[in-house]
Amino acid sequence: MTHLRVGVVGAGRVGSVLAARLRDAGHEIVAAAGDSDASLGRIADLLPGVANLKPSAVARACDVLLLTVPDDMLGNVAQVLAASGALREGQYVVHTSGRHGLDVLAPAAAVGARVVAMHPAMTFTGTTVDLERLSGCVFGLTAGPDERALAELLVADLGGRAMWVPEEMRTLYHAGLAHGANHLVTLVTEAMEILAAAGADDPAGTLRPLLSAALDNALTHGDAALTGPIVRGDVNTVRAHLVDVTRNAPQTLPSYVAMARATLDRAVADGRLMPLRAVRISDLLDRAVAERPRHVEGEQRHTRTR
């Protein structure tokens, strides 16, 4: 097995977990950089015995540098490390951003470092729970021909599966993941709010079996998994939903309407919903937005600007 000396700049939820998994695979984690109390705690819990050093010291100490910093910081971190002389020719510099490809690491490449984009398609807690979740996780990879072998080795040792993403498609790839995962959290949270308003004492437990089945069906069958009043064309049921949501959980109305419109379009496109019924439902959605209580709009604007 290839033995790698790995350093981590950004001991956040992602970096600390990836480093711990690589350590379990037999690689040496020479140092990690993290300033916040949360980062220091993760280093202690997931990487016991690993030194917490400044980013430049971490970079100088390793052969493979993981840059697991936020997207908007990545370019600046690469620039500063390259300008300080902390990066060197032949060293691997690997970032874990979904949005960025190799261009953001141009300062590292300019000094001769070998650059790789390696994004795990996973949500992280920054705890030991994540270690097992990496098994079978897809990693979106972008690398040059000479760096592909190292990228695939890292993914294999992390227990993941490699998926090659062209440089120009990185942002679109990331948008698909964010739309599916991040927006799902918002959707599920709002569904729980609606159920709580209806009197459910365990909204999460009520939704869990239904959502698990719906997710499995959607991943397997796509649009064919759609069920519910919009696909059936139940105009009166949709009307009743809109009335009660507006009355009892008005903060969820915009997303209900947005998702209802998207569902309506897909149901019409695949021929499962007659256009006449679709028009009637669309009119209901328009009316619900137009008649939405203005005090709710004001409260939401106030919340967004606080």
C-alpha positions as CSV (number, residue, x, y, z in Angstrom):
1,M,0.0,0.0,0.0
2,T,1.2,3.5,-0.8
3,H,2.0,5.4,2.5
4,L,1.1,9.1,2.3
5,R,2.0,11.9,4.6
6,V,-1.1,14.0,4.7
7,G,-1.8,17.5,6.1
8,V,-5.2,19.1,6.6
9,V,-5.8,22.9,6.4
10,G,-9.3,23.4,7.7
11,A,-10.2,20.9,10.4
12,G,-13.9,21.4,10.0
13,R,-16.6,18.8,9.7
14,V,-15.2,17.5,6.4
15,G,-11.5,17.8,6.8
16,S,-11.3,16.1,10.2
17,V,-13.5,13.2,9.1
18,L,-11.6,12.6,5.8
19,A,-8.3,12.8,7.7
20,A,-9.5,10.3,10.3
21,R,-10.6,7.9,7.6
22,L,-7.3,8.2,5.8
23,R,-5.5,7.5,9.0
24,D,-7.5,4.4,9.5
25,A,-6.4,3.3,6.0
26,G,-2.8,3.5,7.1
27,H,-1.7,7.0,6.0
28,E,0.1,9.4,8.4
29,I,-1.7,12.6,9.3
30,V,1.3,14.8,10.0
31,A,-0.6,18.0,11.1
32,A,-3.9,19.8,11.0
33,A,-4.8,23.5,11.1
34,G,-7.8,24.7,12.9
35,D,-8.5,27.8,15.1
36,S,-12.0,27.6,16.4
37,D,-13.0,25.7,19.5
38,A,-15.1,23.3,17.3
39,S,-12.1,22.6,15.1
40,L,-9.8,22.0,18.1
41,G,-12.4,19.6,19.5
42,R,-12.6,17.7,16.3
43,I,-8.8,17.3,16.1
44,A,-8.8,16.0,19.7
45,D,-11.7,13.6,19.1
46,L,-11.0,12.4,15.6
47,L,-7.3,12.9,15.2
48,P,-5.8,12.3,18.7
49,G,-2.1,13.0,18.8
50,V,-2.1,15.1,15.6
51,A,-0.4,18.4,16.0
52,N,-2.4,21.6,15.4
53,L,-0.1,23.9,13.4
54,K,-0.4,27.0,11.3
55,P,-1.5,26.4,7.7
56,S,1.9,27.2,6.3
57,A,3.5,24.7,8.7
58,V,1.0,22.0,7.8
59,A,1.7,22.6,4.1
60,R,5.4,22.3,4.5
61,A,5.2,19.1,6.5
62,C,3.1,17.0,4.1
63,D,3.2,15.4,0.7
64,V,-0.6,15.5,0.3
65,L,-2.3,18.7,1.5
66,L,-6.0,18.6,2.0
67,L,-7.6,22.1,1.7
68,T,-11.0,21.6,3.4
69,V,-11.8,25.3,3.9
70,P,-15.1,27.1,2.8
71,D,-15.5,27.7,-0.9
72,D,-15.1,31.4,-0.7
73,M,-11.8,31.1,1.2
74,L,-10.2,28.5,-1.0
75,G,-8.6,30.7,-3.7
76,N,-7.2,33.1,-1.1
77,V,-5.7,30.2,1.0
78,A,-4.1,28.7,-2.1
79,Q,-2.7,32.1,-3.0
80,V,-1.3,32.8,0.4
81,L,0.3,29.3,0.8
82,A,1.9,29.5,-2.6
83,A,3.2,33.1,-2.1
84,S,4.7,32.1,1.3
85,G,6.7,29.3,-0.2
86,A,4.8,26.7,1.8
87,L,3.9,24.7,-1.3
88,R,6.5,22.9,-3.5
89,E,6.9,21.2,-6.8
90,G,5.5,17.7,-6.9
91,Q,3.4,18.1,-3.8
92,Y,-0.3,17.1,-4.1
93,V,-2.8,19.8,-3.2
94,V,-6.3,18.5,-3.0
95,H,-9.4,20.6,-2.2
96,T,-12.9,19.2,-1.3
97,S,-15.1,22.0,-2.8
98,G,-18.0,20.8,-4.9
99,R,-18.3,24.1,-6.8
100,H,-14.6,24.6,-7.7
101,G,-12.5,22.6,-10.1
102,L,-8.7,23.1,-10.7
103,D,-8.7,26.7,-11.6
104,V,-9.0,27.8,-8.0
105,L,-5.7,26.0,-7.3
106,A,-3.8,27.9,-10.1
107,P,-1.4,29.5,-7.6
108,A,-0.4,26.0,-6.3
109,A,-0.1,24.7,-9.9
110,A,2.1,27.7,-10.8
111,V,4.7,26.6,-8.2
112,G,4.7,23.0,-9.5
113,A,2.2,21.4,-7.1
114,R,-0.1,18.7,-8.5
115,V,-3.7,19.7,-8.0
116,V,-6.9,17.7,-7.5
117,A,-10.5,18.5,-6.8
118,M,-12.1,15.8,-4.7
119,H,-15.6,16.5,-3.4
120,P,-17.5,14.0,-1.2
121,A,-21.3,13.9,-2.1
122,M,-22.2,13.6,1.5
123,T,-23.4,15.8,4.4
124,F,-21.2,15.8,7.4
125,T,-21.7,16.1,11.2
126,G,-17.9,16.2,12.0
127,T,-18.2,13.2,14.3
128,T,-17.4,9.5,14.2
129,V,-20.9,8.9,12.8
130,D,-19.5,10.2,9.4
131,L,-16.7,7.6,9.2
132,E,-19.0,4.8,8.2
133,R,-21.1,7.0,6.0
134,L,-18.2,7.5,3.7
135,S,-18.4,3.8,2.7
136,G,-19.8,3.8,-0.8
137,C,-19.9,7.7,-0.9
138,V,-19.4,9.1,-4.4
139,F,-16.5,11.6,-4.7
140,G,-16.7,14.1,-7.6
141,L,-13.1,14.2,-9.0
142,T,-11.4,16.6,-11.4
143,A,-7.7,16.1,-12.1
144,G,-5.1,16.0,-14.8
145,P,-3.9,12.8,-16.4
146,D,-0.9,12.6,-14.1
147,E,-2.9,13.1,-10.9
148,R,-5.8,10.7,-11.6
149,A,-4.1,7.7,-10.0
150,L,-3.5,9.5,-6.7
151,A,-7.0,10.9,-6.7
152,E,-8.5,7.4,-7.2
153,L,-6.2,6.0,-4.5
154,L,-7.5,8.6,-2.0
155,V,-11.1,7.8,-2.8
156,A,-10.5,4.1,-2.5
157,D,-8.8,4.5,0.8
158,L,-11.7,6.7,2.0
159,G,-14.1,3.8,1.1
160,G,-15.7,5.8,-1.7
161,R,-16.5,5.6,-5.4
162,A,-14.9,7.9,-7.9
163,M,-17.0,10.0,-10.4
164,W,-15.1,12.1,-12.8
165,V,-16.5,15.6,-13.4
166,P,-15.2,17.9,-16.2
167,E,-13.8,21.2,-15.0
168,E,-16.5,23.2,-16.7
169,M,-19.3,21.1,-15.1
170,R,-18.2,21.4,-11.5
171,T,-20.7,24.1,-10.5
172,L,-23.6,22.3,-12.2
173,Y,-22.6,19.1,-10.4
174,H,-22.6,20.9,-7.1
175,A,-25.9,22.6,-7.8
176,G,-27.6,19.2,-8.3
177,L,-26.3,18.0,-5.0
178,A,-27.3,21.2,-3.2
179,H,-30.7,21.2,-4.7
180,G,-31.3,17.6,-3.7
181,A,-29.8,17.7,-0.2
182,N,-29.9,21.2,1.2
183,H,-33.4,22.0,-0.2
184,L,-34.6,18.7,1.0
185,V,-33.7,19.7,4.6
186,T,-35.8,22.9,4.2
187,L,-38.7,21.0,2.6
188,V,-38.7,18.3,5.4
189,T,-38.5,21.0,8.1
190,E,-41.4,22.9,6.7
191,A,-43.4,19.6,6.4
192,M,-42.8,19.0,10.1
193,E,-44.0,22.5,10.9
194,I,-47.2,21.9,9.1
195,L,-47.8,18.6,10.9
196,A,-47.0,20.2,14.2
197,A,-49.6,22.9,13.5
198,A,-52.0,20.1,12.8
199,G,-51.4,18.7,16.2
200,A,-48.9,15.9,15.5
201,D,-46.9,15.1,18.7
202,D,-44.1,13.5,16.7
203,P,-43.8,15.1,13.2
204,A,-40.5,13.5,12.5
205,G,-41.7,10.0,13.4
206,T,-44.9,10.6,11.3
207,L,-42.9,11.5,8.3
208,R,-39.9,9.1,8.5
209,P,-41.5,6.0,7.0
210,L,-43.3,8.0,4.3
211,L,-40.2,10.0,3.3
212,S,-38.0,7.0,3.3
213,A,-40.3,5.2,0.9
214,A,-40.8,8.3,-1.3
215,L,-37.0,8.9,-1.5
216,D,-36.3,5.3,-2.4
217,N,-39.1,5.3,-5.0
218,A,-37.9,8.6,-6.5
219,L,-34.3,7.5,-6.8
220,T,-35.4,4.3,-8.5
221,H,-38.3,5.4,-10.6
222,G,-38.0,9.2,-11.1
223,D,-41.2,11.0,-12.0
224,A,-43.1,7.7,-12.0
225,A,-42.9,7.8,-8.2
226,L,-45.0,10.9,-8.0
227,T,-48.3,10.4,-6.1
228,G,-50.7,12.7,-4.4
229,P,-53.5,15.2,-5.2
230,I,-51.7,17.2,-7.9
231,V,-50.8,14.1,-10.0
232,R,-54.4,12.8,-9.5
233,G,-55.9,16.2,-10.4
234,D,-57.7,16.6,-7.1
235,V,-58.5,20.3,-7.4
236,N,-60.6,20.5,-4.3
237,T,-57.9,18.8,-2.1
238,V,-55.3,21.2,-3.4
239,R,-57.7,24.1,-2.6
240,A,-58.2,22.8,0.9
241,H,-54.4,22.4,1.4
242,L,-53.8,26.0,0.4
243,V,-56.5,27.4,2.7
244,D,-55.3,25.5,5.8
245,V,-51.6,26.0,5.1
246,T,-52.2,29.8,4.7
247,R,-54.2,29.8,8.0
248,N,-52.0,27.6,10.2
249,A,-48.5,27.6,8.7
250,P,-48.3,30.6,6.4
251,Q,-44.5,30.6,6.5
252,T,-44.5,27.4,4.5
253,L,-46.9,28.6,1.7
254,P,-44.2,29.9,-0.7
255,S,-42.3,26.6,-0.9
256,Y,-45.6,24.6,-1.0
257,V,-46.7,26.7,-4.0
258,A,-43.3,26.5,-5.7
259,M,-43.0,22.7,-5.3
260,A,-46.7,22.3,-6.3
261,R,-46.0,24.2,-9.6
262,A,-42.9,22.1,-10.3
263,T,-44.9,18.9,-9.6
264,L,-47.8,20.2,-11.8
265,D,-45.4,20.8,-14.7
266,R,-43.9,17.3,-14.5
267,A,-47.3,15.6,-14.2
268,V,-48.5,17.4,-17.3
269,A,-45.3,16.7,-19.2
270,D,-45.5,12.9,-18.7
271,G,-49.2,12.8,-19.6
272,R,-50.5,11.8,-16.1
273,L,-52.6,15.0,-15.7
274,M,-55.1,16.5,-18.1
275,P,-54.2,20.1,-19.1
276,L,-57.7,21.4,-18.1
277,R,-57.2,20.2,-14.5
278,A,-53.7,21.5,-14.5
279,V,-55.0,25.0,-15.5
280,R,-57.5,24.9,-12.6
281,I,-54.8,23.9,-10.1
282,S,-52.4,26.5,-11.5
283,D,-55.1,29.2,-11.0
284,L,-55.5,28.1,-7.4
285,L,-51.8,28.4,-6.8
286,D,-51.8,31.9,-8.3
287,R,-54.7,33.0,-6.2
288,A,-53.1,31.6,-3.0
289,V,-50.0,33.8,-3.6
290,A,-52.0,36.9,-4.6
291,E,-54.2,36.6,-1.5
292,R,-51.5,35.8,0.9
293,P,-51.8,37.9,4.1
294,R,-49.5,40.9,3.8
295,H,-48.5,40.7,7.5
296,V,-46.9,37.3,6.7
297,E,-44.9,38.8,3.9
298,G,-43.8,41.6,6.2
299,E,-42.7,39.2,9.0
300,Q,-40.7,37.2,6.5
301,R,-38.9,40.3,5.1
302,H,-38.1,41.3,8.7
303,T,-36.7,37.9,9.5
304,R,-34.5,37.8,6.4
305,T,-33.0,41.3,7.2
306,R,-32.3,40.7,10.9
